[in-house]
Amino acid sequence: MSNKLNQIIQKQQRQIEEPLKKEDDVVQLVGFIIGQEEYAIPILNIQEIIKPIEFTRVPSVPAYVLGVFNLRGNVIPLIDLRRKFNLPPANNSDDTRYIVMKGKNNTAGFVIDRLTEAIRINRSRIDPPPETIHQDKGMIYGIGKREDSMLTILKVEALLKRDF
């Protein structure tokens, strides 16, 4: 790999891992809908977004793990976020997508109801999760305040954590 490419990858990794530093930092997210709620994750954690493809069921896993699918030779677990969030399952529609997320040690595909948009939000407009939610153990990174709505920003590492 070229030296320049390594520098770019390292810079992106630092951006993912850096704690909040400046009030005017802009966070780039991708928004999506699960049920009636909008969620978002950092754009740097997205490997790709694809239309639903065939997957293989796997025995003895939690109900929210639909199975595994083959993405260019890599076997990736497929997780239904509706079921993970204790919502009733839904049939795939034309808007259904798989978001393939990557973290430090894991990669997984997540079924979402539909994509919304790329979002740029100032860190100063992101509040920590409510005190009723365990910050360390929960999946919520923060609540983004927009002009007309609020947005739940999820922790990718918590979503990718294997408990199966």
Buried (B, 14 or more C-beta within 10 A) or exposed (E): EEEEEEEEEEEEEEEEEEEEEEEEBEBEBBBBBBBEEBBBBBBBBBBEBEEBEEBEEEEEBEEBBBBBBEBEEEEBBBBBBBBBEEBEEBEEEEEBBBBBBBBEEBBBBBBBBBBBEEBEBBBEBBEEBEEEEEEEEBBBBBBBBEEEEEBBBBBBBBBBEEEE
